[in-house]
Amino acid sequence: MIRLHLHLLSDSTGETLENIAKAALAQYDDVETIRHFWPMVRSEAHLERILQEIAQNPGLVLFTLVNADMRRILEAQCRALGLAAVAPLDPVTDVLSGLLGQAAKARPGRQHMLDAAYFARVEAIHYTMAHDDGVGHEDWEEADIVLAGVSRSSKTPTSIYLANRGYKTANIPIVLEVPPPPALFSLKHPLVVGLTTSADRLIQVRRNRLLSLNQAPETAYVDQDAVSREVAYARRMFADNGWPVIDVTRRSIEETAAAVIGLVQERRG
């Protein structure tokens, strides 16, 4: 097991750095990462305190700092300590500056400005939280996406992820004994997407859920025949209504959401 101190310095929220670091580290096995997260670094005094911590815990330094003086201080100190300091956004902004013929705006957190897209995303999150698990079917027509699937087929987390991408998303559980509301079958604006999974995987997820709630794991909820009928019932419903279907058996939430977004964009042409 390799032990790595990872220092993330940002003059904004640091969300971009976290995502870059997570994506890069996912390519390596047997790495124990000790993460030191430093957001909102906007003064030299703050930077000096961080540099003391870096000296005590040497490792890789990733940073997004737009202030030229602070960048020079950080890079010079890292060189003196023999540490790698990487600004992962620099190659992209350098190429864009050449293509666009203009210098990048040195404004911390500029991507988080409260523009129309930001407020649309907030509205989508509010809508999605209010339309979880079949609630509020009266105004599903306002949704961009409606996800349908049996219990524990990742409807809610996928809906929340889509909402964070700006899509108003409702979801409805497909239950063998309880027909969904008629509104589901007459929607015009939203794209209805069926989520399905293998019965074996579904039983495993449901069993773990029951155990986490300290409930008996031997019920019809995890019975092989019952679950197989439930999955088949949902699949028939999807097919009968011509809804696109995504198998989430081996997909992460992000992969499922990306597939849904692809279907939405294809529909919009």
C-alpha positions in Angstrom: 0.0 0.0 0.0 1.4 3.4 -1.1 0.8 6.3 1.2 0.3 9.7 -0.5 -0.3 13.1 0.9 -2.4 15.1 -1.6 -2.8 18.9 -1.1 -5.6 20.6 -3.0 -5.4 24.4 -3.0 -8.1 26.5 -4.6 -9.1 30.2 -4.5 -12.7 29.0 -4.9 -14.8 26.1 -3.7 -12.2 23.5 -4.8 -14.9 21.3 -6.4 -13.1 21.2 -9.7 -9.9 20.1 -8.1 -11.6 17.4 -6.1 -13.2 15.9 -9.2 -9.9 15.9 -11.1 -8.0 14.3 -8.2 -10.8 11.7 -7.8 -10.7 10.8 -11.5 -6.9 10.5 -11.6 -6.6 8.5 -8.5 -9.3 6.0 -9.7 -6.7 4.7 -12.2 -4.4 3.4 -9.4 -4.7 0.5 -6.9 -3.3 0.1 -3.4 -3.0 3.9 -2.7 -3.8 5.3 0.7 -4.5 9.0 0.1 -4.3 11.5 2.9 -6.2 14.5 1.5 -5.5 18.0 2.7 -8.2 20.3 1.3 -7.6 24.1 1.2 -10.5 26.0 -0.4 -10.9 29.8 -0.7 -7.2 30.6 -0.6 -7.1 34.3 -1.4 -4.4 35.9 0.7 -0.7 35.4 1.0 -1.1 35.0 4.8 -3.4 32.1 4.3 -1.1 30.6 1.7 1.9 30.8 4.1 0.0 28.8 6.8 -0.8 26.2 4.2 2.8 26.0 3.0 3.9 25.2 6.6 1.4 22.3 6.5 2.7 21.1 3.2 6.3 21.2 4.5 5.2 19.0 7.4 3.3 16.5 5.1 5.2 16.5 1.8 3.3 15.1 -1.2 1.6 16.1 -4.4 0.2 19.6 -4.7 -2.7 20.4 -7.1 -3.8 24.0 -7.3 -6.2 26.4 -9.1 -5.0 29.9 -8.2 -5.5 32.8 -10.6 -3.5 35.3 -8.6 0.0 35.4 -10.3 1.9 36.4 -7.1 0.4 33.7 -5.0 1.1 31.1 -7.8 4.8 32.2 -7.8 5.1 31.8 -4.0 3.5 28.4 -4.1 5.5 27.1 -7.0 8.8 28.5 -5.6 8.2 26.9 -2.2 7.3 23.6 -3.7 10.5 23.6 -5.8 12.5 24.3 -2.6 10.8 21.4 -0.9 11.4 19.1 -4.0 7.6 18.7 -4.4 5.5 18.5 -7.6 3.0 21.3 -7.9 0.5 21.0 -10.8 -2.1 23.4 -12.0 -4.3 21.0 -14.0 -6.4 23.7 -15.7 -3.4 25.5 -17.2 -3.1 23.4 -20.4 -6.8 23.9 -21.2 -6.8 27.6 -20.6 -3.5 28.1 -22.5 -5.0 26.3 -25.6 -8.3 28.3 -25.3 -6.4 31.6 -25.1 -4.5 30.7 -28.3 -7.7 29.6 -30.1 -9.8 32.5 -28.9 -7.1 35.2 -29.1 -7.7 36.5 -25.6 -6.3 36.0 -22.1 -8.3 34.2 -19.5 -10.2 36.3 -17.0 -8.3 36.0 -13.6 -11.4 35.8 -11.5 -11.6 33.2 -8.7 -14.7 31.0 -8.9 -15.9 32.6 -12.1 -17.6 29.3 -13.1 -19.8 29.6 -10.0 -21.3 32.9 -10.9 -25.1 33.1 -10.3 -26.2 33.0 -13.9 -29.4 31.7 -15.4 -28.0 28.2 -15.6 -27.3 28.2 -11.9 -30.9 29.2 -11.0 -32.3 26.7 -13.5 -30.2 24.0 -11.7 -31.6 25.1 -8.3 -35.1 25.0 -9.6 -34.5 21.5 -11.0 -33.2 20.3 -7.6 -36.3 21.7 -5.9 -38.6 20.0 -8.4 -36.8 16.7 -8.2 -36.9 16.5 -4.4 -40.6 17.3 -4.4 -41.3 14.6 -7.0 -39.5 11.6 -5.6 -41.0 8.1 -5.3 -44.2 8.8 -7.2 -45.1 12.0 -5.3 -46.7 14.9 -7.2 -47.8 13.1 -10.4 -50.3 15.8 -11.0 -47.6 18.1 -12.5 -45.2 15.5 -14.0 -45.8 17.3 -17.3 -43.4 20.0 -16.1 -40.6 17.5 -15.8 -37.9 17.0 -18.3 -37.4 13.3 -17.3 -39.5 10.7 -15.5 -37.7 7.6 -14.3 -39.7 4.4 -13.8 -38.4 1.2 -12.2 -38.9 -1.3 -9.5 -37.8 -0.6 -5.9 -34.0 -0.2 -5.4 -33.3 0.3 -9.1 -31.4 3.6 -8.4 -34.2 5.9 -9.3 -33.7 8.5 -6.6 -29.9 8.9 -6.7 -30.1 9.1 -10.5 -32.8 11.7 -10.3 -30.8 13.8 -7.9 -27.7 13.5 -10.1 -29.8 14.6 -13.1 -31.2 17.5 -11.2 -27.7 18.7 -10.4 -27.2 18.7 -14.2 -30.2 21.0 -14.6 -32.9 18.4 -15.5 -36.2 18.4 -13.7 -36.6 14.7 -12.8 -39.5 12.8 -11.3 -39.5 9.1 -10.5 -42.1 6.4 -10.0 -41.8 3.0 -8.4 -43.3 0.1 -10.5 -45.1 -2.2 -8.0 -46.7 -5.4 -9.2 -49.8 -5.0 -7.0 -50.2 -1.2 -7.4 -50.7 0.2 -11.0 -49.0 3.6 -11.5 -51.2 6.7 -11.9 -52.8 7.1 -15.4 -50.9 10.3 -15.8 -47.7 8.3 -16.5 -49.1 7.0 -19.8 -50.2 10.3 -21.2 -47.1 12.5 -20.7 -46.1 14.6 -23.6 -43.2 16.8 -22.6 -41.0 14.6 -20.3 -39.0 11.7 -21.5 -40.1 8.6 -19.6 -37.1 6.2 -19.1 -37.4 2.7 -17.7 -34.6 1.5 -15.3 -34.2 -2.2 -15.0 -31.7 -4.6 -13.4 -31.1 -8.3 -13.0 -33.2 -10.1 -10.4 -30.0 -11.4 -8.6 -28.5 -8.0 -8.3 -31.8 -6.5 -7.1 -32.1 -9.2 -4.4 -28.6 -8.5 -3.2 -29.2 -4.7 -3.0 -32.6 -5.2 -1.3 -31.2 -7.7 1.2 -28.4 -5.3 2.2 -31.0 -2.6 2.6 -33.1 -4.7 5.0 -30.0 -5.6 7.0 -29.1 -2.0 7.3 -32.5 -1.3 8.7 -32.2 -4.3 11.1 -35.2 -6.0 9.4 -35.6 -9.7 8.6 -33.9 -10.3 5.2 -36.3 -13.2 4.4 -39.5 -11.7 2.9 -41.2 -11.5 -0.4 -39.2 -8.3 -1.0 -36.2 -10.5 -1.7 -37.8 -13.8 -2.8 -36.3 -15.0 -6.1 -39.6 -15.8 -7.8 -41.4 -12.7 -6.6 -38.5 -10.4 -7.7 -38.3 -12.1 -11.1 -42.0 -11.5 -11.6 -41.6 -7.9 -10.5 -38.8 -7.2 -12.9 -40.6 -8.9 -15.8 -43.8 -6.9 -15.1 -41.8 -3.6 -15.3 -40.1 -4.7 -18.5 -43.4 -5.5 -20.1 -44.7 -2.1 -19.1 -41.7 -0.4 -20.6 -42.0 -2.3 -23.9 -45.8 -1.9 -24.2 -45.4 1.9 -23.9 -42.3 2.2 -26.1 -40.2 3.7 -23.4 -36.4 3.5 -23.7 -34.8 1.2 -21.1 -31.5 1.4 -19.3 -30.1 -1.7 -17.6 -28.4 -0.4 -14.4 -27.1 -3.8 -13.2 -23.4 -2.9 -13.8 -23.7 0.9 -14.2 -22.8 3.6 -11.7 -25.2 6.4 -11.0 -23.0 8.7 -13.1 -23.1 6.2 -16.0 -26.8 5.8 -15.8 -27.4 9.5 -15.7 -25.1 10.0 -18.7 -27.1 7.4 -20.7 -30.4 9.2 -19.7 -29.0 12.6 -20.8 -27.9 11.0 -24.1 -31.5 9.9 -24.7 -32.8 13.3 -23.9 -30.4 15.0 -26.3 -31.2 12.4 -29.0 -34.9 13.2 -28.6 -34.3 16.9 -28.8 -32.3 16.4 -32.0 
